[in-house]
Amino acid sequence: MARIRLDHIRHAYSPALAAADIYALREVHHTFDDGGAYALLGPSGCGKTTLLNIISGLLTPSEGSVLFGDDDVTMLTPEARNIAQVFQFPVIYDTMTVRENLAFPLKNRKVPAAAIRTRVEDMIGRIGLEAKADRKARGLTADEKQKISLGRGLVRSDVNAILFDEPLTVIDPHMKWQLRSELKQLHREFAMTMVYVTHDQTEALTFADKVVVMYEGEVVQIGTPEELFERPQHTFVGYFIGSPGMNVLPCRIDGSDAMVSDMRIALPGGRAAYAVGAKTELGIRPEFVTIVDRGDGDAVPVTIDKVEDVGSERIVRARLGEHPLSAIVREGVAIPTDAAMRFAPDALNLYADSRLVGRV
Ligand SMILES: Nc1ncnc2c1ncn2[C@@H]1O[C@H](COP(=O)(O)OP(=O)(O)OP(=O)(O)O)[C@@H](O)[C@H]1O
């Protein structure tokens, strides 16, 4: 396994696009630690697959270098980089049995027969295909074929990294959970460097130690699931992670307060002075907003539009002036008609031009 270093990577899909300053990746400068489990998370078109293909060698970046350990691999093919890849759709040999498919990458690398047998049997158990081990792949379901693909990716122990591009798309929801746990288990046992592309936050948060959030061709934050929740470095992270996402309220700074629609919200900590930018916003997660009676101290008056009951809690959709915002309220807690909201001071985040200024 290897540490993967992306050194000032930029990528445009053609010289004409570069000339028009249309970059699929604008600037990525980051190291994936040896043995880490990373998820690349972001909306469609943000550059996840482009970045993964640059790591694998399917794509050469327009600018910058890729290093595995201390070796510059920027110009090397995927084969020469010694990585395993699992794609969205199965890549297997239809005429081979499950067992033969799994043994194939090992035979290619001239692994001794006894070791092949042990590893293949172990992998068949992990992907749950014991009963079909001697069946030809041709007759299997899409789901089962993708499990073979995963097995083929995971069966080798000598790779520099294993790269996954939305590998569970064709797998049914229950099996998804099981295979994700299996991946996690394999990671714990063998500490492989894994990079996993997904646009599904649950998948990213349950798989990865570190989640790399991408937005418009840039990495906007790399962090543990807790860090992404508690301290979003970019308004997009706040909005994308969590359900509902973080409330992002346009504001202006007046002294040490934030003014949202002419409502005054005190900013403890004196960070307001650093909020210089064309656009200033206040971020607060719905989990840290409480609803109280209007006139209760310095709580800000809001208009409630609707209350959604999601079982264990309710989501209150409201407006502060013209700005929509949400609060999560536990079952059994009263929601007044003449409502106001109070924000937990240490959960307030201040953003200048979408970047975190500091916890206020
Ligand atoms: N072969 C290509 N030629 C030109 N532009 C491309 C090509 N492949 C991707 N792009 C563009 O590059 C940007 C990033 O695409 P990419 O596929 O990396 O995003 P993604 O985050 O993986 O999206 P998705 O989840 O939809 O696969 C998008 O604007 C896309 O339209």
The ligand as an SDF file (V2000), in Angstrom:
LIG
                    3D

 31 33  0  0  0  0  0  0  0  0999 V2000
  -14.7050   13.4020  -21.2900 N   0  0  0  0  0  0  0  0  0  0  0  0
  -15.0880   14.6210  -20.9120 C   0  0  0  0  0  0  0  0  0  0  0  0
  -15.0290   15.6720  -21.7350 N   0  0  0  0  0  0  0  0  0  0  0  0
  -15.4110   16.9190  -21.3520 C   0  0  0  0  0  0  0  0  0  0  0  0
  -15.8920   17.1930  -20.1220 N   0  0  0  0  0  0  0  0  0  0  0  0
  -15.9890   16.1920  -19.2470 C   0  0  0  0  0  0  0  0  0  0  0  0
  -15.6030   14.8420  -19.5880 C   0  0  0  0  0  0  0  0  0  0  0  0
  -15.8070   14.0560  -18.4960 N   0  0  0  0  0  0  0  0  0  0  0  0
  -16.3010   14.8690  -17.5350 C   0  0  0  0  0  0  0  0  0  0  0  0
  -16.4140   16.1360  -17.9760 N   0  0  0  0  0  0  0  0  0  0  0  0
  -16.8740   17.2920  -17.1980 C   0  0  0  0  0  0  0  0  0  0  0  0
  -16.0100   17.4540  -16.0840 O   0  0  0  0  0  0  0  0  0  0  0  0
  -16.7510   17.8210  -14.9180 C   0  0  0  0  0  0  0  0  0  0  0  0
  -16.5010   16.8090  -13.8090 C   0  0  0  0  0  0  0  0  0  0  0  0
  -17.0260   15.5430  -14.1970 O   0  0  0  0  0  0  0  0  0  0  0  0
  -16.8850   14.2230  -13.3100 P   0  0  0  0  0  0  0  0  0  0  0  0
  -17.4580   13.0820  -14.1040 O   0  0  0  0  0  0  0  0  0  0  0  0
  -15.5020   14.1080  -12.8210 O   0  0  0  0  0  0  0  0  0  0  0  0
  -17.8500   14.5630  -12.1000 O   0  0  0  0  0  0  0  0  0  0  0  0
  -18.4610   13.5900  -11.0000 P   0  0  0  0  0  0  0  0  0  0  0  0
  -18.4190   14.3490   -9.7300 O   0  0  0  0  0  0  0  0  0  0  0  0
  -17.7840   12.2760  -11.0320 O   0  0  0  0  0  0  0  0  0  0  0  0
  -19.9580   13.4510  -11.4940 O   0  0  0  0  0  0  0  0  0  0  0  0
  -20.9190   12.1520  -11.5410 P   0  0  0  0  0  0  0  0  0  0  0  0
  -21.2590   11.8480  -10.1090 O   0  0  0  0  0  0  0  0  0  0  0  0
  -22.0760   12.6290  -12.3360 O   0  0  0  0  0  0  0  0  0  0  0  0
  -20.1290   11.0660  -12.2150 O   0  0  0  0  0  0  0  0  0  0  0  0
  -18.2210   17.9140  -15.3390 C   0  0  0  0  0  0  0  0  0  0  0  0
  -18.4990   19.2610  -15.6420 O   0  0  0  0  0  0  0  0  0  0  0  0
  -18.2640   17.0710  -16.6020 C   0  0  0  0  0  0  0  0  0  0  0  0
  -19.2620   17.5220  -17.4820 O   0  0  0  0  0  0  0  0  0  0  0  0
  1  2  1  0
  2  3  1  0
  2  7  2  0
  3  4  2  0
  4  5  1  0
  5  6  2  0
  6  7  1  0
  6 10  1  0
  7  8  1  0
  8  9  2  0
  9 10  1  0
 10 11  1  0
 11 12  1  0
 11 30  1  0
 12 13  1  0
 13 14  1  0
 13 28  1  0
 14 15  1  0
 15 16  1  0
 16 17  2  0
 16 18  1  0
 16 19  1  0
 19 20  1  0
 20 21  2  0
 20 22  1  0
 20 23  1  0
 23 24  1  0
 24 25  2  0
 24 26  1  0
 24 27  1  0
 28 29  1  0
 28 30  1  0
 30 31  1  0
M  END
$$$$
